[in-house]
């Protein structure tokens, strides 16, 4: 990426030794934090036969992705003792699988692109992403001088080299006396009778951990791997994980932060529950694919998308927002098309394009410029087709054996081509917009390509309601004292069109980490709540 201050990472993944370097010292430092020595009444241990570790820190951060790492390092630089808990065996979350782009749209553009979003959340991100960039420069973090792939509505975004940035932030946290504990999910938030955070209960590889703290930042990464929540809010179809959860026996992104805060009366965001971020992927790859960007269908909005019945089901360039033209290089259009595909039979779609699209969009728009996208789909085992005529292509699609009639595919492509050639795509039974931006072109240049796609999900949009300072709000819009959030644990930033997962992680990671470090000691003391429902009163 142009302008990066560090060389691109070509080394191996983080090892446990690298991640936990200095962890023993960090444990000692955390246990000798600045809080008083009085112990809260924690109740019965999780597992009576296992030793309970007792620790203390000014700030506990749950989740070591973009938001969590930013919050932890920011809190440490603000003078707080910090313990960072990570459920996985290494830090990074979804940022480690991203292209590293951190957009910073103007607030007015956020409102236009996602008008149903929370204006407080959007303005907080807008105001704090620039502070994040400044902070990264101050600590000499790897950060580009500009955003390499400027998209519609974005102002001066920046990029990070994901793996290098994660490693840097872990080292920076430990250099400031902070501690990273991997394979340590957070299990419970502890409050006093005044509904203030006084601690957390976590479960490490060696047993339960009780940490006394005056502030917690939830940055656990959303709920895209929680099948029950996905079925309830988005679709009953199975969605393909487009993140670090892929191929794992133990799911990572199960809504931990949302459920923990909800037990304390936290309010859900007002929007974003039925939408998500992701791109179509080749149907059920036979093996994990890295980097995921090389098989993501960023060009899906330019060609034609059919469902398994062989019918166009959405405006490929605009989705439900068919009245809003999309820029030809705006990947939000492909992301919106992917959202619409989630509601199709088996969340499975057929993507068709010609050589002109292949040359200009499909091949160029990848993590490695020039990669043959169609060949990549074939190599991971997805059903693909390539032919010199659209009729032959339709016959190959029918032979996939997924119940798609060749005659209907031919009819849909013929209808689309005639309308596109005559400038009448807006009059199709399912209109297609974007002609003024070059998105409506007849498929005429052979060879013609097709791939069976499946809906990929990277991150969810619904989550906790948060204030402008990162504080988690209850049902009456009151802050839960000592409880903050960052990243996609906060809902309502994006609601349909994508505004940036790393963006909300950066913006809210900065402000939540700053304010968590400033959190005063609990006014109601360090004794745990005497009744199970006292935190909800």
C-alpha positions as CSV (number, residue, x, y, z in Angstrom):
1,X,0.0,0.0,0.0
2,X,1.4,3.3,-1.0
3,X,2.8,5.4,1.7
4,X,2.9,2.8,4.5
5,X,5.6,3.6,7.1
6,X,6.5,-0.1,7.4
7,X,7.2,-2.8,4.9
8,X,4.3,-5.2,4.1
9,X,4.2,-8.2,6.4
10,X,5.4,-11.4,4.8
11,X,6.2,-13.3,8.0
12,X,4.3,-16.0,9.8
13,X,1.3,-15.5,12.1
14,X,1.8,-14.4,15.6
15,X,3.0,-17.2,17.8
16,X,1.9,-17.6,21.4
17,X,5.4,-16.9,22.6
18,X,5.5,-13.6,20.6
19,X,2.1,-12.7,21.9
20,X,2.7,-13.4,25.5
21,X,6.3,-12.1,25.6
22,X,6.6,-10.5,29.0
23,X,3.2,-11.8,30.0
24,X,4.5,-13.1,33.4
25,X,5.8,-9.6,34.1
26,X,2.6,-8.2,32.9
27,X,0.6,-10.4,35.3
28,X,2.6,-9.1,38.2
29,X,2.2,-5.5,37.0
30,X,-1.5,-6.0,36.7
31,X,-1.8,-7.5,40.1
32,X,-0.1,-4.5,41.6
33,X,-2.3,-1.9,39.9
34,X,-3.4,1.5,41.4
35,X,-6.6,0.4,43.0
36,X,-7.3,-0.2,46.6
37,X,-6.6,-3.7,48.1
38,X,-10.1,-4.4,49.4
39,X,-11.6,-7.5,47.7
40,X,-15.2,-7.6,46.5
41,X,-17.6,-10.4,47.3
42,X,-17.3,-12.5,44.2
43,X,-19.6,-15.3,45.2
44,X,-19.0,-19.0,44.5
45,X,-16.1,-19.9,42.2
46,X,-16.8,-21.1,38.7
47,X,-15.1,-24.4,39.3
48,X,-14.5,-25.1,42.9
49,X,-11.7,-27.6,42.3
50,X,-9.5,-25.1,40.3
51,X,-7.4,-22.3,41.7
52,X,-8.8,-18.8,41.1
53,X,-6.4,-16.2,40.0
54,X,-7.0,-12.8,41.4
55,X,-5.8,-9.7,39.6
56,X,-6.3,-6.0,39.6
57,X,-6.2,-3.4,36.8
58,X,-7.6,0.1,36.2
59,X,-9.0,-1.0,32.9
60,X,-10.0,-4.4,31.5
61,X,-10.5,-4.6,27.7
62,X,-12.4,-7.6,26.3
63,X,-11.3,-8.4,22.7
64,X,-8.0,-7.8,21.0
65,X,-9.1,-6.6,17.5
66,X,-9.1,-3.1,16.1
67,X,-11.2,-1.6,18.8
68,X,-9.8,-3.5,21.7
69,X,-6.1,-3.0,20.9
70,X,-6.7,0.7,20.3
71,X,-8.6,1.1,23.6
72,X,-6.0,-0.9,25.5
73,X,-3.0,1.0,24.2
74,X,-4.8,4.3,24.5
75,X,-5.7,3.6,28.1
76,X,-2.1,2.5,28.9
77,X,-0.7,5.7,27.4
78,X,-3.2,7.6,29.6
79,X,-1.6,6.2,32.7
80,X,-3.9,3.3,33.4
81,X,-2.9,-0.3,34.3
82,X,-4.5,-2.5,31.6
83,X,-5.4,-6.1,31.2
84,X,-6.5,-7.2,27.7
85,X,-8.5,-10.4,27.4
86,X,-8.7,-12.3,24.1
87,X,-10.9,-15.3,23.5
88,X,-8.8,-16.7,20.6
89,X,-5.3,-18.1,20.8
90,X,-3.8,-15.0,19.2
91,X,-4.8,-11.3,19.0
92,X,-6.0,-9.6,15.8
93,X,-9.7,-10.4,15.4
94,X,-11.1,-9.5,12.1
95,X,-8.5,-6.7,11.5
96,X,-5.9,-9.4,10.9
97,X,-8.0,-10.6,8.0
98,X,-8.7,-7.2,6.6
99,X,-7.1,-5.1,3.9
100,X,-6.3,-2.5,6.6
101,X,-8.3,0.5,5.2
102,X,-9.7,2.9,7.8
103,X,-12.1,5.3,6.1
104,X,-13.1,8.6,7.5
105,X,-16.2,10.0,5.8
106,X,-17.6,13.4,6.4
107,X,-20.5,13.2,8.9
108,X,-22.9,14.4,6.3
109,X,-21.8,11.6,4.0
110,X,-22.4,9.1,6.8
111,X,-25.9,10.4,7.3
112,X,-26.6,10.2,3.6
113,X,-25.2,6.7,3.1
114,X,-26.7,5.3,6.3
115,X,-29.6,7.6,7.2
116,X,-31.2,5.1,9.6
117,X,-28.0,4.9,11.6
118,X,-27.4,6.5,15.1
119,X,-26.4,10.1,14.5
120,X,-24.6,10.2,17.9
121,X,-22.5,7.1,17.0
122,X,-21.7,8.4,13.5
123,X,-20.7,11.8,14.8
124,X,-18.5,10.3,17.5
125,X,-16.7,8.2,14.9
126,X,-16.3,11.1,12.6
127,X,-14.8,13.2,15.4
128,X,-12.5,10.6,16.8
129,X,-11.0,8.8,13.8
130,X,-8.8,11.8,13.2
131,X,-7.7,11.7,16.9
132,X,-6.9,8.0,16.3
133,X,-4.7,8.9,13.3
134,X,-2.9,11.5,15.4
135,X,-2.4,9.1,18.2
136,X,-0.9,6.4,15.9
137,X,1.5,9.0,14.6
138,X,2.5,10.0,18.1
139,X,3.4,6.4,19.1
140,X,5.0,5.8,15.7
141,X,2.6,3.0,14.7
142,X,2.7,1.6,11.2
143,X,0.3,3.8,9.3
144,X,0.1,5.0,5.7
145,X,0.0,8.6,4.6
146,X,-3.2,8.2,2.6
147,X,-6.0,5.8,1.8
148,X,-5.0,3.7,-1.2
149,X,-8.5,2.8,-2.4
150,X,-10.6,6.0,-2.0
151,X,-14.3,5.1,-2.1
152,X,-17.4,7.2,-2.5
153,X,-18.0,9.7,0.3
154,X,-14.7,9.1,2.1
155,X,-12.4,11.9,3.1
156,X,-8.8,11.3,4.1
157,X,-8.7,7.7,5.2
158,X,-5.5,5.8,6.0
159,X,-4.3,2.2,5.9
160,X,-2.5,0.0,8.3
161,X,-0.6,-3.2,7.5
162,X,-2.8,-5.5,9.6
163,X,-0.5,-8.1,11.0
164,X,2.4,-5.7,11.5
165,X,0.0,-3.3,13.2
166,X,-1.4,-6.0,15.6
167,X,2.2,-7.0,16.6
168,X,3.1,-3.4,17.1
169,X,0.1,-2.7,19.3
170,X,0.8,-5.8,21.5
171,X,4.4,-4.7,22.0
172,X,3.3,-1.2,22.8
173,X,0.8,-2.4,25.4
174,X,3.4,-4.6,27.1
175,X,6.0,-1.8,27.0
176,X,3.5,0.3,29.0
177,X,3.0,-2.4,31.6
178,X,-0.1,-3.8,30.2
179,X,-1.0,-7.5,30.0
180,X,-2.4,-9.6,27.1
181,X,-4.1,-12.9,28.1
182,X,-5.1,-15.1,25.1
183,X,-7.5,-18.0,25.3
184,X,-9.2,-16.1,28.1
185,X,-12.8,-15.2,27.3
186,X,-14.7,-12.8,29.6
187,X,-17.6,-14.6,31.4
188,X,-19.2,-12.1,33.7
189,X,-19.3,-8.4,34.6
190,X,-19.4,-7.6,38.3
191,X,-21.2,-4.6,39.7
192,X,-21.9,-3.1,43.1
193,X,-25.3,-2.1,44.5
194,X,-24.9,1.3,42.8
195,X,-24.8,-0.4,39.4
196,X,-21.1,0.5,38.9
197,X,-18.5,-1.8,37.3
198,X,-16.2,-3.2,39.9
199,X,-14.7,-6.3,38.2
200,X,-14.9,-9.1,35.7
201,X,-14.8,-12.9,35.8
202,X,-12.8,-14.6,33.0
203,X,-11.8,-18.1,32.3
204,X,-8.2,-18.7,31.3
205,X,-6.4,-21.9,30.3
206,X,-5.4,-22.5,33.9
207,X,-8.8,-21.7,35.5
208,X,-11.0,-18.9,36.6
209,X,-9.7,-15.3,36.8
210,X,-11.2,-12.6,39.0
211,X,-10.1,-9.1,38.0
212,X,-11.0,-6.1,40.1
213,X,-11.3,-3.0,37.9
214,X,-13.1,0.3,37.7
215,X,-13.7,0.2,34.0
216,X,-14.3,-2.4,31.3
217,X,-14.2,-1.8,27.5
218,X,-16.2,-4.4,25.5
219,X,-14.7,-5.0,22.1
220,X,-15.6,-8.7,21.5
221,X,-16.3,-8.2,17.8
222,X,-20.1,-8.7,17.2
223,X,-22.3,-11.8,16.8
224,X,-21.8,-13.1,13.3
225,X,-20.9,-16.6,14.5
226,X,-24.0,-16.8,16.7
227,X,-26.4,-18.9,14.5
228,X,-29.4,-18.2,16.7
229,X,-29.0,-14.4,16.5
230,X,-28.3,-14.5,12.7
231,X,-31.4,-16.6,12.2
232,X,-33.5,-14.2,14.3
233,X,-32.3,-11.0,12.8
234,X,-30.9,-11.6,9.3
235,X,-31.8,-14.9,7.6
236,X,-32.6,-18.5,8.4
237,X,-30.1,-19.5,5.7
238,X,-26.5,-20.6,6.7
239,X,-24.0,-17.9,6.0
240,X,-20.3,-18.5,5.2
241,X,-17.9,-17.0,7.7
242,X,-15.7,-14.4,6.1
243,X,-13.3,-13.8,9.0
244,X,-11.1,-15.4,11.5
245,X,-13.9,-17.8,12.7
246,X,-13.6,-19.8,9.4
247,X,-12.7,-23.4,10.1
248,X,-12.7,-23.0,13.9
249,X,-14.4,-25.6,16.1
250,X,-15.0,-23.0,18.7
251,X,-16.7,-19.9,17.4
252,X,-15.3,-16.5,18.3
253,X,-17.9,-13.9,17.5
254,X,-20.9,-15.0,19.4
255,X,-22.1,-11.7,20.9
256,X,-20.3,-12.0,24.2
257,X,-20.1,-8.3,24.8
258,X,-23.7,-7.7,23.9
259,X,-25.0,-10.5,26.2
260,X,-22.8,-9.4,29.1
261,X,-23.9,-5.8,28.9
262,X,-27.6,-6.8,28.3
263,X,-27.5,-8.6,31.7
264,X,-26.8,-5.2,33.2
265,X,-29.8,-3.5,31.4
266,X,-27.8,-2.2,28.4
267,X,-30.0,-1.0,25.5
268,X,-29.7,-2.5,22.0
269,X,-29.0,-0.1,19.1
270,X,-32.0,1.2,17.3
271,X,-30.9,0.1,13.9
272,X,-28.7,-2.3,12.0
273,X,-30.0,-5.6,13.2
274,X,-31.2,-7.0,9.8
275,X,-28.0,-6.0,7.8
276,X,-24.3,-7.0,8.0
277,X,-21.0,-6.4,6.3
278,X,-19.6,-9.0,3.9
279,X,-19.1,-10.0,0.2
280,X,-20.2,-13.0,-1.8
281,X,-17.8,-15.9,-1.8
282,X,-17.4,-18.9,-4.0
283,X,-19.9,-21.5,-2.8
284,X,-18.6,-23.6,0.1
285,X,-14.8,-23.6,-0.6
286,X,-13.3,-26.9,0.0
287,X,-10.5,-25.4,2.1
288,X,-9.9,-22.1,4.0
289,X,-8.8,-19.3,1.7
290,X,-6.2,-16.7,2.6
291,X,-6.3,-13.9,1.9
292,X,-10.1,-13.8,1.8
293,X,-10.0,-10.7,-0.4
294,X,-8.7,-12.8,-3.4
295,X,-12.0,-14.7,-3.6
296,X,-14.4,-12.0,-2.5
297,X,-16.7,-10.9,-5.3
298,X,-16.1,-7.2,-5.2
299,X,-17.3,-7.0,-8.8
300,X,-20.7,-8.6,-8.1
301,X,-22.5,-5.2,-8.6
302,X,-21.3,-4.8,-12.2
303,X,-22.5,-8.1,-13.7
304,X,-25.7,-10.0,-13.4
305,X,-26.8,-11.9,-10.2
306,X,-29.3,-14.7,-10.3
307,X,-30.8,-17.0,-7.6
308,X,-31.0,-20.7,-7.8
309,X,-34.2,-20.4,-9.7
310,X,-32.3,-18.5,-12.4
311,X,-34.0,-15.2,-11.7
312,X,-32.5,-11.7,-11.1
313,X,-33.6,-10.9,-7.5
314,X,-32.1,-7.5,-6.8
315,X,-30.7,-4.3,-8.3
316,X,-27.1,-5.4,-8.3
317,X,-25.8,-1.9,-8.1
318,X,-28.2,-0.5,-5.4
319,X,-30.1,-3.2,-3.6
320,X,-33.1,-1.8,-1.8
321,X,-31.7,1.7,-2.5
322,X,-32.3,1.5,-6.2
323,X,-32.9,5.3,-6.2
324,X,-29.3,5.9,-5.0
325,X,-26.7,5.7,-7.8
326,X,-23.5,3.9,-6.9
327,X,-20.1,4.9,-7.9
328,X,-18.5,2.4,-10.2
329,X,-15.6,1.6,-7.8
330,X,-17.8,1.8,-4.7
331,X,-17.6,-1.7,-3.1
332,X,-20.6,-0.8,-1.0
333,X,-22.8,-1.8,-4.0
334,X,-21.3,-5.3,-4.0
335,X,-21.7,-5.5,-0.2
336,X,-25.4,-4.5,-0.5
337,X,-25.9,-7.1,-3.2
338,X,-24.5,-9.7,-0.8
339,X,-27.0,-8.6,1.9
340,X,-29.9,-9.2,-0.6
341,X,-28.4,-12.7,-1.5
342,X,-28.7,-13.7,2.2
343,X,-32.4,-14.0,1.8
344,X,-32.3,-16.1,-1.3
345,X,-32.7,-19.9,-1.3
346,X,-29.8,-21.5,0.5
347,X,-28.2,-18.0,0.6
348,X,-26.7,-19.1,-2.8
349,X,-26.4,-16.9,-5.9
350,X,-25.1,-17.2,-9.4
351,X,-22.8,-14.4,-10.7
352,X,-22.3,-13.8,-14.4
353,X,-20.0,-11.4,-16.2
354,X,-18.1,-11.0,-19.5
355,X,-14.5,-10.4,-20.4
356,X,-14.8,-6.6,-20.3
357,X,-15.9,-6.8,-16.6
358,X,-13.4,-9.5,-15.9
359,X,-10.6,-7.3,-17.2
360,X,-11.6,-4.0,-15.6
361,X,-13.2,-5.1,-12.3
362,X,-12.8,-8.8,-11.4
363,X,-9.1,-9.2,-12.1
364,X,-7.9,-5.8,-10.9
365,X,-10.0,-5.6,-7.7
366,X,-8.2,-8.0,-5.5
367,X,-5.7,-8.1,-2.6
368,X,-3.1,-9.0,-5.2
369,X,-3.6,-6.9,-8.3
370,X,-3.9,-9.0,-11.4
371,X,-5.0,-12.2,-9.8
372,X,-7.4,-14.3,-12.0
373,X,-10.5,-14.2,-9.9
374,X,-12.4,-16.8,-11.9
375,X,-9.4,-19.2,-11.6
376,X,-9.3,-18.6,-7.9
377,X,-13.0,-19.6,-7.6
378,X,-12.3,-22.7,-9.6
379,X,-9.2,-23.6,-7.5
380,X,-11.1,-23.5,-4.2
381,X,-13.7,-26.0,-5.6
382,X,-16.6,-23.8,-6.4
383,X,-18.9,-24.6,-9.4
384,X,-17.7,-22.4,-12.2
385,X,-18.5,-22.0,-15.9
386,X,-16.8,-20.3,-18.9
387,X,-18.0,-20.3,-22.4
388,X,-17.9,-18.3,-25.7
389,X,-21.6,-17.8,-25.8
390,X,-24.2,-17.0,-23.1
391,X,-26.3,-20.0,-24.3
392,X,-23.4,-22.4,-23.7
393,X,-22.8,-20.7,-20.3
394,X,-26.4,-21.3,-19.3
395,X,-26.1,-25.0,-20.2
396,X,-23.0,-25.3,-18.0
397,X,-24.8,-23.6,-15.1
398,X,-27.7,-26.1,-15.4
399,X,-25.2,-29.0,-15.2
400,X,-24.1,-27.8,-11.8
401,X,-27.1,-29.8,-10.6
402,X,-28.5,-27.1,-8.4
403,X,-31.9,-26.9,-10.1
404,X,-31.2,-23.9,-12.2
405,X,-32.9,-24.2,-15.7
406,X,-30.7,-23.2,-18.6
407,X,-33.7,-21.7,-20.5
408,X,-34.5,-19.3,-17.7
409,X,-30.8,-18.2,-17.4
410,X,-30.8,-17.5,-21.1
411,X,-34.1,-15.6,-20.9
412,X,-32.9,-13.5,-18.0
413,X,-29.6,-12.6,-19.7
414,X,-31.3,-11.8,-23.0
415,X,-33.8,-9.6,-21.3
416,X,-31.0,-7.8,-19.3
417,X,-28.8,-7.4,-22.4
418,X,-31.6,-5.9,-24.5
419,X,-32.6,-3.4,-21.8
420,X,-29.0,-2.4,-21.0
421,X,-28.2,-1.9,-24.7
422,X,-31.2,0.4,-25.1
423,X,-30.8,2.4,-21.9
424,X,-33.9,0.8,-20.4
425,X,-32.4,-1.2,-17.5
426,X,-34.5,1.0,-15.2
427,X,-37.7,-0.6,-16.8
428,X,-36.7,-4.2,-16.1
429,X,-39.0,-6.3,-13.8
430,X,-36.1,-5.9,-11.3
431,X,-34.6,-2.6,-12.3
432,X,-30.9,-2.0,-12.4
433,X,-29.5,1.5,-11.6
434,X,-26.1,3.1,-12.0
435,X,-26.1,3.5,-15.8
436,X,-24.7,7.0,-15.3
437,X,-21.7,5.5,-13.4
438,X,-20.9,2.8,-15.9
439,X,-22.6,0.0,-14.0
440,X,-25.2,-1.0,-16.6
441,X,-23.5,-2.7,-19.6
442,X,-24.7,-5.5,-21.8
443,X,-22.7,-8.7,-21.5
444,X,-21.3,-8.9,-25.0
445,X,-17.6,-9.6,-24.9
446,X,-16.6,-13.3,-24.8
447,X,-15.6,-15.4,-23.0
448,X,-18.4,-15.3,-20.5
449,X,-18.0,-16.3,-16.8
450,X,-20.2,-17.7,-14.1
451,X,-19.6,-18.8,-10.5
452,X,-21.9,-20.2,-7.8
453,X,-21.6,-17.9,-4.9
454,X,-22.6,-18.0,-1.2
455,X,-23.3,-15.1,1.1
456,X,-20.3,-14.2,3.2
457,X,-20.6,-12.4,6.5
458,X,-17.7,-10.5,8.1
459,X,-19.4,-8.4,10.8
460,X,-22.7,-7.5,12.2
461,X,-24.3,-4.0,12.4
462,X,-26.6,-4.4,15.4
463,X,-25.2,-4.1,18.9
464,X,-25.1,-2.0,22.0
465,X,-26.3,1.6,22.2
466,X,-23.3,3.8,23.2
467,X,-22.9,7.5,23.9
468,X,-20.5,9.9,22.3
469,X,-17.8,9.0,24.9
470,X,-18.0,5.3,24.4
471,X,-20.1,4.7,27.5
472,X,-22.7,1.9,27.2
473,X,-26.2,3.2,27.7
474,X,-29.1,1.5,29.5
475,X,-32.8,1.4,28.3
476,X,-33.3,4.9,29.7
477,X,-30.2,6.3,27.9
478,X,-28.3,6.5,31.2
479,X,-24.6,5.5,31.2
480,X,-23.7,2.2,33.0
481,X,-20.9,3.6,35.1
482,X,-17.5,2.1,34.2
483,X,-18.8,0.2,31.1
484,X,-17.6,1.2,27.7
485,X,-17.6,-0.4,24.2
486,X,-15.7,-0.2,21.0
487,X,-15.8,-1.6,17.5
488,X,-18.8,-3.5,16.3
489,X,-20.0,-4.3,19.8
490,X,-21.5,-0.9,19.3
491,X,-24.5,-1.0,17.0
492,X,-26.2,1.4,14.7
493,X,-23.1,3.0,13.0
494,X,-23.8,1.2,9.7
495,X,-27.4,0.0,9.0
496,X,-27.5,-1.1,5.4
497,X,-24.6,0.6,3.5
498,X,-21.2,-0.1,4.9
499,X,-19.4,2.7,6.7
500,X,-16.3,0.8,7.9
501,X,-15.7,-1.8,10.7
502,X,-12.1,-0.7,11.2
503,X,-13.4,2.9,11.2
504,X,-15.7,2.4,14.2
505,X,-13.0,0.3,15.9
506,X,-10.5,3.1,15.5
507,X,-12.8,5.9,16.5
508,X,-14.5,4.3,19.5
509,X,-11.3,2.5,20.5
510,X,-9.6,5.8,20.9
511,X,-12.4,7.6,22.9
512,X,-13.4,4.6,25.0
513,X,-9.8,3.8,25.9
514,X,-9.3,7.5,26.9
515,X,-12.4,7.7,29.0
516,X,-12.0,4.3,30.6
517,X,-8.6,5.4,31.9
518,X,-10.2,8.4,33.5
519,X,-12.9,6.4,35.2
520,X,-13.0,7.3,38.9
521,X,-13.2,4.6,41.6
522,X,-16.8,3.4,42.2
523,X,-18.7,5.7,44.5
524,X,-20.7,2.7,45.9
525,X,-17.6,0.8,47.0
526,X,-16.0,-2.5,46.0
527,X,-18.6,-4.9,47.4
528,X,-20.5,-6.9,44.8
529,X,-24.2,-6.3,44.4
530,X,-26.2,-8.1,47.1
531,X,-29.1,-9.1,44.8
532,X,-29.0,-10.6,41.4
533,X,-31.2,-8.0,39.9
534,X,-29.9,-4.9,41.6
535,X,-28.0,-3.8,38.5
536,X,-31.2,-3.6,36.6
537,X,-33.1,-1.2,39.0
